[in-house]
């Protein structure tokens, strides 16, 4: 055993020295780390890459993203024993030295893929010392990165002519597709190009590129990677002679995400790549029907989780890099459904409530309808479907502009008022600024029973808890009402018309025809469309119904069939909106509110009184009301209390709203501040 001691110690010392040198002189992976930022769709496919810091298209590429045929050809030509050697192939070294001694010159090299990767990481002049250094670095890389890691580095850094680095960039530039599926001819060309990328560039030297490709085909056929007849057929394929542009899908969104993510990031979104391509094609086609200077923005959401499925920031990125889905514009009548939703939620209005569409002044303001006409007595349902202005302003007056704005802002929606003033009744007709993305979020909330969630853009991000905008009954009722909105010309929709998808939608046209909107929701999807000029110039005669609605319905045609069923009215509050209005909600009197034939004493809350600060004891807070017609039903902070409740147990301290409703639908409210004894 003693005779083996010194060799063993020497071997251990050599290994220790190797580890020490590896730590003292680690490989420089800077070029690999300075790769391009890429934005991907939900399936991991490229939406848009961005040039690296050096200006090259250095797209990160993993072996599983590349056609196995290419990998087989690559190893057959460049490194037959890849995966079996430690970075340097001893057999290849012995063979190369023997051939050189026999022929008096270098016949073949012994460079492995790992050695080539070492050279790509730190390029040096081709000298003997450089070759020895590459060999040492190759062993080091193989130990650090493993076979798959080295292969990934090669697939990312290999040169393919011009600013193209990596097989992904090369496949996109020369074939217009990612390298997941390659023909034998395509794979062979990609194997050949790194051997001399500038001399073999297909767009400049197509014959040289063809000859190099055909040599690769002959070699891989001789080594059994492909059959001889497949190789001969591949030689007949033409060589690409033009370098294509890099993909640029969802360009506005991708640029915003890349700027946030920083350099060399891999940003995976939840965008549906196929749908995105279809939407961009649809947008370009629709733009041809619009007058010059007109632009558009479109957002498509999945209602279930608010996943952003597709995004159009403008009709053509090359013409306008501004993301118009983020522009603050006047929504016209597009916010009216939320005014009615809050009124329905309060049970201060019913879809069947009769409302006067007649001349009326609100202070010194006398609004008129879009058609400059008055339509007499209409139901709330008809008023919303026909987008009548005076009933909407009457309803907002009952709801309160400040309260509506507070609800929307609590839901995470950003609103902008002219001169940063307070919200007024003009809000009902578009006297506010809002973004298309936020409007899509609000309509998706109606389709989801009144629950608000922010848009989900990035894969893997944690969804926050949803916030309630209005109660489920009110939200479902608005969806039902909007399903009967009059469709644009040439579109089959509305009750009684056969169709494949039920869409609830609302149009909007801002003052001076500056903005045309349509937002619609089906069971599974929400689509929001804006059309106008980026500079805000008027477009006389361009309305939401005429300009934006046709695009919305064509966008819905790109989507798969809805799978979620339309919720059935099961709770009593749901059923209320599907019946005739109760007597107290039969008619809206503009001066005194909703009235009916019942002459009972006014309903009011005796305890807790409005504006009071109330302590919550062990049993909670007592509830007492008078007037109206019993039985009473109570709700706290928008949630109904058990039938017959006489006490309410708050969840905690703070401001709360109590509502009592009698059997005729009358209501009274009290806003209070709750304190709990013993808490600081």
N, C-alpha and C positions, 0 to 999 in steps of 0.2 A: 504494500500500500504506500510505503514511503516514496517509492520511485514515481508515483503519480501525484505526489503532493505538490512538487514545484510546478509541473505543467498546469495543475488545477489552479494553483495560486496565480500563475501568470495569466491564465484565461480569465479568472475573476478580476484581476487587475486591468486587463484589456477591456473587459465589459464595463468595469467601473469608470475607466478613462473615457470610454465611449459615451456613457451617460453624462459624465461631467462636461465633455465637449458639447454634447447636445444641449445641455442647459446653458453653457457659456456662449454658444454660438447657434442660437435657434434659427430656423429658416425664416427668411423674410416673406411673409404672406401678404404683404401690403397690396400688391397688384390684385390679388384675389379678393381682398377686402374692399378695394375701390371699384367694385363692379357697379353695373347700372342699377338704378332703382327701377323696379317693375311693379305694376299694378295688375292684379289678376282677378278673374271672375270667380264665381262660386265653385267652379270645377277645376280651378287652378290653371286655367288657360289665360293667355296674355290679353289684357285689354290695351295697355299702353306701356312701352318702355321709355326710359329717359337715358340719355347719354351719360357715360361715366364722367368722373372729374377730368379725365384726360381727353374727353371728347369722343371716345370709342363706344360702340355698341357691344358692351361686355355683359351679356345677359346670363344670369346664374342658371345653370343647367345640371340637373341630377341624372344619373344613369337611367332611372326608371321613366324619365320623360322622353327618352330617345328610343327609336325603333331598335329592337334587339338585332335585326339584320345589320344595321350600321355598326353596332358594337362588335358583332362577330367579324365583320369585314375589317374593322379597325385593328383588332388584335391579331387577325390573320396576317395583315400586311405589316404592322408596326411592331408587334410584340407577341409572338405566338405563345410564349409561356407566361403571359401576364397573369398574375395571381398565384404563381408557383415560385417566383424568385423574390428576394428581399429588396428589390429596387434595381439591382444590377444582375443581368443574366450571365452567369459564368460560362455556360455553353456557348452563348452568342459571342462572348469575348474570345474564347479559345478559337471558335470558328473564324472570326474576323482576323485574328492574328495569324492563323495558319494560312488563310487565303492571301494575306498581304505578303507573308514570307515566300509563298510559292510563286506568286505573280509579280513580286517586286513592286507592287503598288496596292493601294487600298481598293478592294473590290466591293466589300459591303461593310456597313457599320454594325456596332453592337449596341446602339442606343435603344433603350427601353422607353415605354410610355412614361414611366416615372422619371427617367432622366430628361426626357423632353419637357415634362412638367416643371422640373427644377430649372431648366433653361428658360421657360416661359415666365417663371416667377422672377428670376434675376438674369435678364439677358446679358451675355458677355461675348467678346470676340471669340471665334472658333479656334482656340489654341489647345495644345496638349494639356496645359495646366487647367484650362477651363473645363476640358473633358473630365479630368480627374476630380475637379471640384464638383462637377455635376454628378459624378458617380457617388461621391460621399454624400451629397445633399439628397440624392435619390434614396439611398438607404435610410437616411434620416426622415425623409418625407414618408416613406413606406411605413416606418415604425410609428410615426406620429398620426398619420391620417388614415392608414389602412388602405386596402385596395380600392374600396368604393370612394373614399375621400380623395385619393389621388386621381381616380378617373373623373370624379366631379370637377376637380380643378382643371384637368386637361380639357374637358368638354366646355368649360367656361372661358378658358384663356387661349385656346388654339386660334391662330390667325387664319382668316379666310379671304383676305383681300380688302384693301381700303381700311375703313374704320370697323370692319366686322371682326369680332372676336367671339369665339364660342360657337358650337354647332347650332344652337338655337337661333342666334342672330343670322348665321349663314343660311339656314333653311328658310327663314322668313324672307331674307333678301333675295335669294336665288329661286325659291320655289313658291313663295307666298303662303307658307304654312309652317306650323311648328313641326319638329322632327319626330312626332309620335308615330307617324306612318309614312314610310319612305319606300319608293320603288327601288329595285336593285340599281338602276342607273343613277338615281339621286343619291343613294347611300354611297356608291362608289365615287361619285364626284366629290362628296364631302370628305371622304377618306383621302382623296388625292390632293385637294387644294392646300392644306397646311404644309405640304412638302415644299412648295414654292408659291406662296399666295399671290404675289404680284405678277410673277411670270405666267401664272396659270389663270389669272382672272378671266372668267367667262365673258364678261362684257367687253374686254379689251383684247383678249387672245383666245377666241373660242376654239380654234383648231388645236392649240396647245392644251387647252382644258379637256377637249375631247380625247386627245391621245393619252393624257394622263389618266383619265377616267377609264378608258378601255384597257390600259395596262393593269389597273386595279381589278377590273372584272376578270381578266385572264388569270391573275394570281389567285384570286379567291375561288375561281372555278377549279384551278389546278389543286387547290388545297381542300376541295370538297365543301366549301361554304355554300355555294350554289352550283347548280348543274351547268354543263357546257351550253345547252340550248337556251337556258335562261340568260346566260352571259351574252350570247350572240344576239338575242332579242333586245337586251338592254342597250347594246351598242347602237341599235337603230334609233333610239330615242334622241331627240334634239337636245342640244346644250342651251341653257338659258343665256340670253345675250343682253339682258337688262336687269339692273339691280332695282328691286322693288323697295318702296317706302316701308318703314316699320309700321306695325298696326297702330291705330289711333281710335280705339273705341272708347266711348264715354270720356272724351278728352277733357272736358271741363271738370268733371268730378275727379278724374285721375290726377290732373294737375294739382287740384286742391289737396288731395290726399298725399301726393308725393311731397308737396311742400311742407306738410305737417310731419311726415314720417322722417324726412331727412335723407341723406345720401346712402346708397347701397342697401336700401330697405326693400323688403319683399312685402308688399301690401296686398293682402287677400281680401277682396270684397265679397258681398253677397249678390252681386249683379249676375243676372242670367245672361250669359254671353250671346246665345242665339237670339233671345228676345231683344237684346241691345242692338244687335246688327239689324234686325227687322225694324225696330223703331227708328234707327238712323236712316235707313232706306226710305221708310214711310215719311219721315220729316223732310227729306230732300225732295221727294215727289210732291208733297203738299206745298212746299215753299214755291214751287213753280206756278201754282195757282194763285199766289198772292202778288200784290203789286210790289214793285221794287222798293227796297228799304225795309220791308216788313220781316220780322223775325218771330221766333217761337221758342217755347220751352215746354217740356213734357216730363212728368214724374209718374212712375208706376210703382205702387206699393202692394205688398201682400197683406191683407187685412189681419191675418192670424197673428203675426209677430212684427208687422210694419217693416218687413224686409224691403229694402230698395231693390226692385227687380230690374229697372231700367231708368236711364236718366238722359235727358236731352237738354243741354244748356243753351244751345242755339241751333239753328237749322244747319249751319256749316261752320265748323271750327276755323277753317282757313279764312273765312270772311269775318268772323266775330269770336274773339277769345273770351269775351265777357260771359259769365254764367248767369243767364237771365232767370234761372229758377231761383236765384238768390236776390234778385232785384226787388225792391220794395215798390209796389204799385197799388193803385186803387182797385179794389175787387168789384166795384159796382154792386150788383145785387147778390153776389156770391156768399155773403154772410147772412142773408135773410133766414136760411134754415135754422141757424143757431139762435136767432131771436125767438122764433116760434118754438124751438126745442125747449128753451128755458121757460117760456110761458106755459107750454104743455106740462113741463116738469113741475111747475108750481100749482098745476090744476087751476090756473087762472084763465085758461083758454083751452078749447077743444077743437079738433079738426072740423067739427060740424058747427061751431059757433058762427052765427051770422054777423058779418061785419060790414059797415057802410063804406063803400068806395065812392066818396062824394067830396066836393070841395071842403077843405078844412084848413084852418090856420093853427100853427103851433108857434105861439109867440108872434114874431114878425115873419115867419116862414110859412109859405103855402106851397107845399110840394105838389107835383103833378106826376101822372104816370108817364111811362116811356112813350106811349102812343098819344099823349096829350088828350086823353079822353077819360071819362069816369064811367064806371060800370055798375053803379047802384049797389044793391045788397048782394054780397057773395059770402060763401063760407070761408073759414080760415084755410081749409084745404085748397079751395079754388084760388084764393088770394096768393098763396105761396106758389102753386103750380103756374099761375099766370104772372107771377112776379109783380104784383100790383104794389105800388109804392105807399099809398096812404094807409092801407091796413098794416103794412110792415112798420110804418112810423108809429101808428097807434099802439101796436104791440110792443115796440121798443119803449114807448113812453111808460107802459105798464111795468115792463121788466126793469127798466132803468139802465141807461147807457153805461154808467160807471160800474154797475154790477156785472153787466155782460162782459165788459172789458176785463174786469177783475177775474172773472171765471176763465176767460181765454188765456190770460197771462198766467194764472195758476196752473193751467194745462201746459205751459211751456211755450205758448205762441207769442211771438214778438209782434207788437202793433206800433205803428208810428202815426202820430197826429200832426196836422199842419201847425207849424209854429210851436210844437210841443204843448199845445193847449189841452184842455180837458175834453173828454169824449162828450159828444152831443147827439141829438137825434139824427143828424146827417150821417151817422155811422150806418144807419139802415140802408142808405143809398150809395155807400162806398166812400164816405168821408173819412177814410183811414187808409194807411198803407200796410200791406201785408205781403209776405213772400209766398210764392207758389208752393214751395215745400211745406210751409206751415199750413196752408189751406188744404193740402193733401192729407196732412196729419189729422185735421179736424174732421174731414169727411170720412176718413177711415175709422175715426172714433164713433161716428154715427152708425157705421156698419158693424161695429163691434160692441153694440149695446151701450154706448155712451162712455166707454173707457178709452183714455188717451195714453198712447205710448209714443216716445220719440222715434224717428226714423232709425232703423238699424242698417248700417252701411258696411261695417267691417265684420269679417268672419271671426267668431269666437268672443265677441264683446258681450258683456253681461247686461241683460235687459233690466232696467229699473222697474220698480213696482208701478203698475198702471195708476193713473189718476182719473177720478170720475169727473166728467164734464157735466153730464145730465143723467137722469135715471134711465134705466133700460127701456121702460115703457115709452118715454118721450122720444128716445132715440129711434126705436123701432117704428114709432108712428111717423116720424119725419121721413125715414127711409120709405115707408109705404106711400106717403104723400108724393115724394119726389119721383117715385116710379111712374106716376101718371103725368109727369112734365111733358109738354108738347115737344115732339122730336123735330130735328131739322129736316129740311126737305130731302127726300130720298132715303130716309132711315126709317125702318119699320120698328116701332116701339110703342109703348103705351098699353093700357089695359085692353084685353080682347084681341090683341094682335099676336099672331104666332111668331115666336122668336126663340133663339137658343139660349139667351142669357137675359136675366132680369136686371136692368140697370136703373138705379136711382140717380138722377143727375140734376144739376142746377147750373144755369148760365149766368153770366154777369157782363155788363158793359159799363165802363167807367165814363165819367163826364167828358164830353167832347170826343167820344169814340177813340180814346187813347189806348184802352186795354180791352181785349176780348177774352173772356174766361169761360171754361166749362170744366166742372169737376163732377165725376160720377163714381158710384160705388156699386159693385155687384156683391154677391155673397163672399167671394174670395179676394177680390181685387179692388183697388182704388186707382183711378187715372185722373190726373189733373193737367189741364192744358191752358197755356197763356199764349196769346198772339197779339203782337203790337210792334211798335217801333222802339228800338232801344233808346232813342233820344226823346221819347215821350210825345212825339208829334201826333196830331189828330189824324185819324183815318176815317173820314166821313162815311157813314153808312155801314161800317164794319162792326157787327155785333157779336156777342158771344155765341148766340144761336146760329148765326150764319157762317162765322169764320172759325170758331174754335170747336163747336160741337161735332161737325163732321169728322175732324181729326180725332176727337175722343172716341167715337164709335169705331173708327178704323183701327185705333190702337187697341181697343178691346178685342177686335177680331184677331189680333196677334196672339192673344192669351189662350191657354188651354181652357177647356170647359170648367165651370165652377163645380166643386165637389161638396162644399159646405151647404147644408140645407138652409132654407130661409126659416128662422126661428118662428115657431107657432105661438100665438098669444095664449099663454097659460095662466099667468098671474092675473088677479082681479084688475090691477091697473092697466095691463095690456088690453084686457077686454073692454075697459071703459072707452078707449079710443077707437074701438071698432063697433061701438053702438052709437045710437043717437045721443047727443049731449044731454046731460042732466038739466033740469029746469033752470038752475042758476047759471048755466053756461050756454043758454040758447042764443043770446044776442049780446053784442058788445055795443054799449052806449058810449060814444066818444067822450062825453063829459063826466059820466059817473061810473064807467066801467061796465062789467058784465052784469046784466039784470035778467030777471025772469018773473014769472007770475007769483012766486011765493012772497008774502009780505011779512015774514017772520022778523023778529028783532035782529039787528046786525050781529054777526058772529064776532066775538072778541075773546082774547086770552086774558083771563083774570090773574093767573099766576103760572109762570113768572112774568111780571110785567115787562114790556118792551124797554130796553135800555138799562135794565137792572143788573147789578152784580149779585149773584146768588151763590150761597155755599151749598156744596153737594155733601149731604150727610150719608150715613150708612145705607139708608134706604134709597138714596138718590134725591132727585128734585121732584116735588109734587107738581102735578099738572091739573089745571082747572080752567074751563072755558064756559062762556055763557052765550045765549042768543042762537040764531040759526035753528037747525033741526037735528036733534040727536038721531042716531048715535054719532059720536065724534071719532075721528081717526087722527092720530098724531104722527108726525115725522120729525126726526131730529137730524140736522145736518144732511138732509136729503135722503135719509134712510127711514123707512116706515117702522113704527113701534108696534108691538103686538096689539091685536084688537082688544079694546077695552082697557088699555094701559092708563094708569093714573099716576105712575111714577116713571121717571127716566133716570138711568144710571149713566152719567157721562163717562167717556173714556179717559178724560184728563182735564186739566185746566185750560182756559183759553176762551175765545169767543165762539159762540154757537148760535145756530138759527133753529127755532122751533116753528112748526107749522101745524095748525089744526084745521081739519076739513070736516064739514058736516055732511049729512046724508044727501043734500042737494048740490054738493060740489062747492059750496062757499068755503072760503079760506080766510084765515087770519094768521099773522106772523108776529114773532117776537124775537128780537136779536138781543142776546144776553151775554154777560161775561161770567164764566164759571170759575169758582175758587174751591179748593179742597182744604179744610182745616188741617193745620199741622205742617203744611208744605210751605217752604220759603219761596 
